[in-house]
Amino acid sequence: MKTIDDIINSILSYNPKADVEPVRKAYAFAEKAHAGQVRHSGEPYLSHPMEVADILTQLKLDVPSIVAGILHDTVEDSSVSLDEIGRQFGETVALLVDGVTNIGKIVFKTKEERQAENFRKMVLSMSKDIRIILIKLADRLHNMRTLQHHTVAKQRWIAQETIDIYAPLANRLGIGWIKAELEDLCLRYLNPEIYFDLVDKVAKRKDERDKYINEVIEIVRKSLAEHGFKADVQGRSKHFHSVYQKMQREGITFDEVYDLTAIRIISDTKFNCYGILGMIHSLWTPVPGKFKDY
Protein backbone atom coordinates (compact mmCIF):
# COMPACT_ATOMS: atom_id res chain seq x y z
CA MET A 1 0.00 0.00 0.00
CA LYS A 2 1.21 3.48 -0.81
CA THR A 3 2.01 5.48 2.31
CA ILE A 4 1.15 9.09 3.00
CA ASP A 5 4.85 9.93 2.69
CA ASP A 6 4.92 8.31 -0.77
CA ILE A 7 2.04 10.52 -1.88
CA ILE A 8 3.48 13.71 -0.42
CA ASN A 9 6.92 13.07 -1.92
CA SER A 10 5.31 12.53 -5.32
CA ILE A 11 3.38 15.81 -5.07
CA LEU A 12 6.48 17.75 -4.05
CA SER A 13 8.45 16.25 -6.94
CA TYR A 14 6.30 18.16 -9.46
CA ASN A 15 5.01 20.96 -7.21
CA PRO A 16 7.73 21.80 -4.65
CA LYS A 17 5.75 24.72 -3.20
CA ALA A 18 2.54 22.76 -2.63
CA ASP A 19 0.82 23.00 0.75
CA VAL A 20 0.59 19.29 1.58
CA GLU A 21 -0.98 19.68 5.03
CA PRO A 22 -4.52 19.06 3.62
CA VAL A 23 -3.22 15.76 2.19
CA ARG A 24 -2.00 14.63 5.60
CA LYS A 25 -5.31 15.73 7.11
CA ALA A 26 -7.25 13.80 4.46
CA TYR A 27 -5.22 10.67 5.15
CA ALA A 28 -5.97 10.83 8.88
CA PHE A 29 -9.65 11.50 8.14
CA ALA A 30 -9.94 8.58 5.67
CA GLU A 31 -8.02 6.26 7.99
CA LYS A 32 -10.61 6.90 10.70
CA ALA A 33 -13.59 6.72 8.30
CA HIS A 34 -12.48 3.38 6.81
CA ALA A 35 -11.27 1.85 10.10
CA GLY A 36 -12.05 -1.86 10.21
CA GLN A 37 -13.09 -2.01 6.54
CA VAL A 38 -11.35 -4.45 4.20
CA ARG A 39 -11.39 -4.97 0.44
CA HIS A 40 -12.17 -8.27 -1.31
CA SER A 41 -8.42 -8.88 -1.41
CA GLY A 42 -8.29 -8.82 2.39
CA GLU A 43 -6.26 -5.60 2.37
CA PRO A 44 -7.31 -2.63 4.51
CA TYR A 45 -9.84 -0.53 2.59
CA LEU A 46 -7.57 2.49 2.95
CA SER A 47 -5.18 0.86 0.47
CA HIS A 48 -7.59 1.69 -2.37
CA PRO A 49 -7.89 5.48 -1.90
CA MET A 50 -4.13 5.67 -1.34
CA GLU A 51 -3.46 3.87 -4.64
CA VAL A 52 -5.97 6.20 -6.33
CA ALA A 53 -4.09 9.18 -4.89
CA ASP A 54 -0.84 7.74 -6.24
CA ILE A 55 -2.31 7.49 -9.75
CA LEU A 56 -3.45 11.10 -9.46
CA THR A 57 0.09 12.18 -8.60
CA GLN A 58 1.27 10.41 -11.75
CA LEU A 59 -1.15 12.70 -13.59
CA LYS A 60 0.46 15.61 -11.68
CA LEU A 61 -2.85 16.87 -10.32
CA ASP A 62 -3.26 19.59 -7.71
CA VAL A 63 -3.65 19.16 -3.95
CA PRO A 64 -7.50 19.40 -3.89
CA SER A 65 -7.63 16.54 -6.43
CA ILE A 66 -5.30 14.37 -4.33
CA VAL A 67 -7.33 15.15 -1.20
CA ALA A 68 -10.56 14.23 -3.02
CA GLY A 69 -8.92 11.04 -4.29
CA ILE A 70 -8.11 10.00 -0.73
CA LEU A 71 -11.64 10.87 0.43
CA HIS A 72 -13.62 9.74 -2.63
CA ASP A 73 -15.23 6.69 -0.96
CA THR A 74 -15.85 8.14 2.49
CA VAL A 75 -19.35 9.45 1.74
CA GLU A 76 -20.53 6.28 0.00
CA ASP A 77 -18.78 3.67 2.15
CA SER A 78 -18.76 5.17 5.64
CA SER A 79 -20.90 7.33 7.93
CA VAL A 80 -19.22 10.54 6.73
CA SER A 81 -21.52 13.15 5.14
CA LEU A 82 -20.74 15.44 2.23
CA ASP A 83 -21.41 18.42 4.49
CA GLU A 84 -18.69 17.21 6.83
CA ILE A 85 -16.26 16.90 3.90
CA GLY A 86 -17.12 20.48 2.96
CA ARG A 87 -16.59 21.78 6.49
CA GLN A 88 -13.30 19.97 6.94
CA PHE A 89 -11.76 20.34 3.48
CA GLY A 90 -13.64 23.09 1.66
CA GLU A 91 -16.26 23.41 -1.05
CA THR A 92 -13.96 22.42 -3.93
CA VAL A 93 -13.03 19.06 -2.40
CA ALA A 94 -16.68 18.40 -1.50
CA LEU A 95 -17.69 19.12 -5.11
CA LEU A 96 -15.08 16.69 -6.42
CA VAL A 97 -16.06 13.92 -3.99
CA ASP A 98 -19.76 14.42 -4.77
CA GLY A 99 -19.08 14.29 -8.50
CA VAL A 100 -17.14 11.04 -8.25
CA THR A 101 -19.85 9.53 -6.04
CA ASN A 102 -22.60 10.48 -8.51
CA ILE A 103 -20.77 8.99 -11.49
CA GLY A 104 -20.44 5.73 -9.54
CA LYS A 105 -24.22 5.58 -9.08
CA ILE A 106 -24.96 5.52 -12.82
CA VAL A 107 -26.03 2.00 -13.87
CA PHE A 108 -26.88 0.93 -17.43
CA LYS A 109 -28.32 -2.35 -18.63
CA THR A 110 -27.37 -2.29 -22.31
CA LYS A 111 -24.20 -1.58 -24.27
CA GLU A 112 -25.97 1.25 -26.11
CA GLU A 113 -26.88 2.94 -22.83
CA ARG A 114 -23.32 2.59 -21.57
CA GLN A 115 -21.87 4.09 -24.70
CA ALA A 116 -24.30 6.99 -25.12
CA GLU A 117 -26.11 8.03 -21.96
CA ASN A 118 -23.23 7.49 -19.58
CA PHE A 119 -20.92 9.50 -21.79
CA ARG A 120 -23.48 12.32 -21.81
CA LYS A 121 -23.74 12.37 -18.02
CA MET A 122 -19.98 12.17 -17.64
CA VAL A 123 -19.48 15.10 -19.98
CA LEU A 124 -22.00 17.07 -17.92
CA SER A 125 -19.96 16.26 -14.82
CA MET A 126 -16.82 17.22 -16.69
CA SER A 127 -18.28 20.64 -17.46
CA LYS A 128 -18.37 21.31 -13.71
CA ASP A 129 -14.80 20.18 -13.16
CA ILE A 130 -12.68 17.86 -15.29
CA ARG A 131 -10.90 16.69 -12.14
CA ILE A 132 -14.01 14.66 -11.28
CA ILE A 133 -13.44 12.53 -14.37
CA LEU A 134 -9.72 12.15 -13.69
CA ILE A 135 -10.39 10.94 -10.14
CA LYS A 136 -12.98 8.47 -11.43
CA LEU A 137 -10.52 7.16 -14.03
CA ALA A 138 -7.91 6.64 -11.30
CA ASP A 139 -10.54 4.88 -9.17
CA ARG A 140 -11.51 2.57 -12.02
CA LEU A 141 -7.88 1.84 -12.93
CA HIS A 142 -7.03 0.63 -9.44
CA ASN A 143 -10.26 -1.37 -9.24
CA MET A 144 -9.33 -3.06 -12.53
CA ARG A 145 -5.84 -3.80 -11.20
CA THR A 146 -7.40 -5.68 -8.27
CA LEU A 147 -10.32 -7.27 -10.12
CA GLN A 148 -9.02 -10.82 -9.63
CA HIS A 149 -10.51 -10.86 -6.13
CA HIS A 150 -14.10 -10.72 -7.45
CA THR A 151 -16.32 -13.44 -8.90
CA VAL A 152 -15.99 -14.25 -12.60
CA ALA A 153 -19.42 -12.76 -13.31
CA LYS A 154 -18.53 -9.47 -11.63
CA GLN A 155 -15.14 -9.42 -13.33
CA ARG A 156 -16.80 -9.64 -16.74
CA TRP A 157 -19.45 -7.04 -15.89
CA ILE A 158 -16.91 -4.49 -14.63
CA ALA A 159 -14.50 -5.19 -17.50
CA GLN A 160 -17.28 -4.72 -20.08
CA GLU A 161 -18.32 -1.43 -18.51
CA THR A 162 -14.69 -0.33 -18.48
CA ILE A 163 -14.06 -1.13 -22.15
CA ASP A 164 -17.33 0.58 -23.13
CA ILE A 165 -16.96 3.71 -21.00
CA TYR A 166 -13.71 4.36 -19.19
CA ALA A 167 -11.10 3.31 -21.74
CA PRO A 168 -12.70 5.46 -24.50
CA LEU A 169 -13.00 8.33 -22.03
CA ALA A 170 -9.29 8.11 -21.15
CA ASN A 171 -8.58 8.15 -24.87
CA ARG A 172 -10.75 11.26 -25.37
CA LEU A 173 -8.81 13.01 -22.64
CA GLY A 174 -5.50 12.04 -24.21
CA ILE A 175 -4.33 9.87 -21.31
CA GLY A 176 -2.87 7.08 -23.41
CA TRP A 177 -1.20 5.11 -20.65
CA ILE A 178 -4.43 4.77 -18.67
CA LYS A 179 -6.35 3.83 -21.82
CA ALA A 180 -3.76 1.17 -22.69
CA GLU A 181 -3.69 -0.36 -19.22
CA LEU A 182 -7.49 -0.40 -18.92
CA GLU A 183 -7.82 -2.08 -22.32
CA ASP A 184 -5.23 -4.73 -21.46
CA LEU A 185 -6.93 -5.47 -18.14
CA CYS A 186 -10.31 -5.70 -19.88
CA LEU A 187 -8.90 -8.18 -22.39
CA ARG A 188 -7.60 -10.28 -19.50
CA TYR A 189 -11.10 -10.70 -18.06
CA LEU A 190 -13.23 -10.69 -21.21
CA ASN A 191 -10.95 -12.94 -23.32
CA PRO A 192 -8.55 -14.60 -20.86
CA GLU A 193 -7.31 -17.32 -23.24
CA ILE A 194 -6.38 -14.75 -25.89
CA TYR A 195 -4.84 -12.42 -23.30
CA PHE A 196 -2.56 -14.98 -21.68
CA ASP A 197 -1.58 -16.39 -25.08
CA LEU A 198 -0.49 -12.89 -26.16
CA VAL A 199 1.33 -12.32 -22.86
CA ASP A 200 3.26 -15.54 -23.41
CA LYS A 201 4.14 -14.75 -27.02
CA VAL A 202 5.15 -11.17 -26.29
CA ALA A 203 7.26 -12.25 -23.29
CA LYS A 204 9.22 -14.69 -25.46
CA ARG A 205 10.28 -11.81 -27.71
CA LYS A 206 10.85 -9.24 -24.95
CA ASP A 207 14.66 -9.30 -24.90
CA GLU A 208 14.84 -9.20 -28.68
CA ARG A 209 12.29 -6.37 -28.82
CA ASP A 210 14.00 -4.29 -26.11
CA LYS A 211 17.35 -4.67 -27.83
CA TYR A 212 15.84 -3.54 -31.13
CA ILE A 213 14.15 -0.49 -29.58
CA ASN A 214 17.37 0.62 -27.88
CA GLU A 215 19.36 0.21 -31.11
CA VAL A 216 16.86 2.26 -33.13
CA ILE A 217 16.67 4.99 -30.47
CA GLU A 218 20.46 5.29 -30.54
CA ILE A 219 20.48 5.60 -34.35
CA VAL A 220 17.73 8.24 -34.25
CA ARG A 221 19.38 10.29 -31.50
CA LYS A 222 22.71 10.25 -33.32
CA SER A 223 21.08 11.38 -36.56
CA LEU A 224 19.11 14.12 -34.77
CA ALA A 225 22.33 15.49 -33.29
CA GLU A 226 24.08 15.39 -36.67
CA HIS A 227 21.23 17.36 -38.28
CA GLY A 228 20.91 19.85 -35.42
CA PHE A 229 17.41 18.80 -34.33
CA LYS A 230 16.30 18.87 -30.71
CA ALA A 231 13.66 16.27 -29.90
CA ASP A 232 12.56 13.78 -27.27
CA VAL A 233 12.88 10.15 -28.44
CA GLN A 234 10.88 7.42 -26.73
CA GLY A 235 10.40 3.72 -27.40
CA ARG A 236 7.35 1.66 -26.55
CA SER A 237 5.82 -1.74 -27.14
CA LYS A 238 2.32 -2.18 -28.53
CA HIS A 239 -0.04 -3.11 -25.70
CA PHE A 240 -1.86 -6.44 -25.76
CA HIS A 241 -5.33 -5.14 -26.58
CA SER A 242 -3.92 -3.13 -29.47
CA VAL A 243 -2.21 -6.26 -30.84
CA TYR A 244 -5.46 -8.21 -30.48
CA GLN A 245 -7.46 -5.48 -32.24
CA LYS A 246 -5.02 -5.44 -35.15
CA MET A 247 -5.15 -9.22 -35.50
CA GLN A 248 -8.96 -9.11 -35.52
CA ARG A 249 -9.22 -6.11 -37.84
CA GLU A 250 -6.76 -7.37 -40.44
CA GLY A 251 -7.36 -11.10 -40.05
CA ILE A 252 -3.71 -11.86 -39.31
CA THR A 253 -1.80 -14.00 -36.84
CA PHE A 254 0.47 -12.75 -34.08
CA ASP A 255 3.55 -13.54 -36.17
CA GLU A 256 2.19 -11.26 -38.91
CA VAL A 257 1.94 -8.20 -36.65
CA TYR A 258 4.97 -6.24 -37.85
CA ASP A 259 4.70 -3.21 -35.55
CA LEU A 260 4.92 -4.68 -32.05
CA THR A 261 7.29 -1.84 -31.25
CA ALA A 262 7.20 1.87 -31.98
CA ILE A 263 9.44 4.90 -31.63
CA ARG A 264 7.94 8.29 -30.76
CA ILE A 265 9.84 11.47 -31.63
CA ILE A 266 8.47 14.69 -30.13
CA SER A 267 9.76 17.94 -31.62
CA ASP A 268 9.12 21.54 -30.58
CA THR A 269 7.71 22.86 -33.88
CA LYS A 270 5.76 21.62 -36.89
CA PHE A 271 8.64 22.73 -39.14
CA ASN A 272 11.12 20.57 -37.21
CA CYS A 273 8.62 17.71 -37.18
CA TYR A 274 8.60 17.54 -40.98
CA GLY A 275 12.37 18.02 -41.08
CA ILE A 276 12.79 15.04 -38.75
CA LEU A 277 10.33 13.05 -40.85
CA GLY A 278 12.54 13.62 -43.88
CA MET A 279 15.55 12.53 -41.86
CA ILE A 280 13.77 9.32 -40.79
CA HIS A 281 12.83 8.55 -44.40
CA SER A 282 16.49 8.91 -45.35
CA LEU A 283 17.39 6.30 -42.73
CA TRP A 284 14.61 3.82 -43.47
CA THR A 285 12.35 3.33 -46.49
CA PRO A 286 8.62 3.83 -45.75
CA VAL A 287 6.42 0.75 -46.13
CA PRO A 288 4.11 1.37 -49.14
CA GLY A 289 0.56 2.19 -48.05
CA LYS A 290 1.48 2.40 -44.35
CA PHE A 291 2.56 6.03 -44.01
CA LYS A 292 -0.03 8.26 -42.31
CA ASP A 293 0.10 12.03 -41.91
CA TYR A 294 -2.31 12.93 -39.10
N, C-alpha and C positions, 0 to 999 in steps of 0.2 A: 504494500500500500504506500502511496506517495505520502510523505510527511508534510506538515505545515512549513517546515524549513525548506523542503524541496520546492514547494510552490512559491514561496517568497523569494528564494534565490533565482528562480526562473523569471519572475516579474522584474526583479532588479537588474537582470542581465540585459533586458531590452528597454527598461525604463528606470534608470538609476535613481531618479528623483521621486519615484512613486511613494505615496504614503501608504505603507502596507499594514498599518495598525488595524484598519477595518477587516483585512483578510484574517489576521490573528483572531479578532473578535468573532468573525463568522465561523471560524473553525471551532472555537470554544462553544459557540451557540449550537452549531450542528452536532457536535459531539454529545452535548446534553440532550438535544432533541431526539437523536437516534440511539440513545443509550439502550443497550439490551437488544437492539434489532440486528438481525443477520440476513445476509443475502442467501439465495439458493445454493451458492457455492460453500456456504458455511462461514464466509468471511464477515467481519463486522460491517454493518450497512454503511458506515462512514467511509469505507474504502471506495464506494462508488462516487459520491460527490467529490472526493479528493482526486480521483482519476479524471473526472470531468473537468475539474479545475486545471489539472495538468495539461489536458488537451487544449483548453482555452489559452493557457500560457504559450503553447506552441503556435497558436494563432496570433499571439502578441496582443491580446485584448487588454482593455483597461481594468483598473481595480474594481469598479462596480460590477463588471461582467464576471470577474473571478469570484467576487463575493456572492453574486447571484448563483453562480455555478455550484458553490459549496452549499448554498441554502436551497437549491431548486426543488428538493423533495420534502422539505420540512413541513410545508403547508399541507401537502397531500398525504404524507406518510407519518405524520406525528400530530400532536395536539396544538402545534403552533398555528396562530392565525396570521393572515396577511397583514392585518392592522399592526400586529406586534412586529412583524418584519419591517414595516414602514417606520414605526417608532424607533426601532433599534438601529436601522441601517439606512433610512431615508427613502423618499418617494421613488427615486430612480430604481433602486434595487428591488423594491416592492413591485414596481411595474414589470421588471424583467422576470421575477419569480412568477408573478401572476400570468404573464404571457406564456411562459414555458409550461405551466400547469394546465392552461386552457388548451394548448396544442395537444397535450397528452390525453385530453378527454375526448378528442375527435375520433370517432369510430366509424368505419365504412365497411359495408358488406360485400361490395363488388369492386372489381378492378377498375371499372370506369369511374366509380365514385372516388376511389383512392387517387386516381390520376387527375381528375378534374376538380372536384369540390374541395378536396383537402389542399390542393395547391392554391385555390382561390382564398381559402381561409388563412393559409400560411402567409400569403402575400399581403393580406390585410393586416396580419400581425406584424409583418415586416415593415409595413408603412408606419407603424408606431415606433418601432426600434428594431433595426436589423440584428442587434445583439441577441434578441429573443431567439431568432432562428439559429444563430451560431451556437448558443448554449444548448438548444435542442439537438443540433447535429452532434455536438460533443457527447451529450447524454446518450443518444442512439448509438454512437460509435462504441462507447464503452459497453453498453448493453449487448451489442453484437459480439464484442470481443469475449464476453463471458456467457454466451448463449448456450454453451454445451451443458450447462447445469439445469436446463429446462427439459420438459418432455419433447419428444420428437414433433408432436402436433404443434406445440407452441413455438418450437424452433422454426418450423415451416411458415407459420402464420406471421411471425415477426420478420423473418427474412423476406417474405413476399411483400409485406408492407414497406420494408426498407428499400427493396429494389424498385418498387413502384413510386415511392415518394421521396425518401431521404437521399438516395444516391443521385437522382436527377436534380434535386435541389442543391446539393453540394456542387454539382457540375455547373448549374446556373450561376452560382455565386463564385465560380472560378477556383474552388478549393479542390484541386485535382487529387491531392494525396488522400483526403477523406473519401472522395468519390471512389477512388481505386480500392481502398481498403474495405469500404462498405460492400462494393460489388464482389470482391473476392470472398468475403465472409458470407454473403448471400449465396454465392455459388456453392460454397461448402455445405450449406444446409438444404438447398433446393435440389442440387445435383451432386451429392457427395461422391459417387463413383467417378464422375468426370473430374471433379475437383482434385481428388487425391491422386488420380492418374496423371493429371497435369503437374501436380506438385512433384511427383516422382520423376517425371520426364524432365522437368525444368531443373530439378536438383542435380540430375546426372550430368547436365551440361553447365552447371554453375561456374566451375573453375575455368572452363574453356571460354565461357561468355564474359566473365569478369576480366580475364586476360585480354580478350579482344577489345572490350570497352576501354581499358586503360591504354592499350596501344593506339587506338584511334584518337583518344583524347590528347595523347602526347603529340601525335602527328598534327592535329588541328591547332593546338596551342603553339607549336613551333612555327607553323605556317602563318598564324595570326601575327606573331611577333615579327616575322620576316616582312610582312606586308604593312606593318604599322597599325593594325587593328587592335582595339581594346574591347574585349568581350568576355563574358562568363561562360565557361564550357562545362556542361554537366552530362553525365552518363546515366542511363536508367534501363531497367529491364521491363518488358511489357508485363502488366499484371495478368493474373490467371484468367479473370473474367474477360479481359480484352482478347486474350488468345482464343478462348472458347468462342466468343462472338465472331471472330474472324474465321475460325474453322467452320462455324455454322453458316455464316453469310456467304462464304466463297466455296463451300463444299470441299474443303481440303483437309488433309491429315495434319497432325502436329508437325511431322517432319517437313511439311510443305510450307510452314509459316516461316518466311524468310526474315521477318523483322522482329525477332524476339528481343532485340536490343535497339536502343535509340540514343542519339547524341543531341543534346539541346544546346544551341549557341545563342546567347542573349546579348544583343548589341545595344548601344545607347541611342542610335538614330536609324531611321528608315534607310537613309543613304548608305550607312555602313552595313546595314543588314543585307542589302542587295550586293554590295561590294564583297562581303563575306560569302554570299551565295555563289558569286562568280569564282571566288577562290576555291570553294568546296568542289565546284564542277570541274575545276582544273586538276583537282586531286583524284576525284573519282567520277566515272561516267554515270550520268543519271539512268535509271532503269526506265525504258520506254513505257509511257502510259502511267507511270507511278508518281511523277512530279506534280505537286499541288502548291499553288500560290494562293494562300488564304487572304 
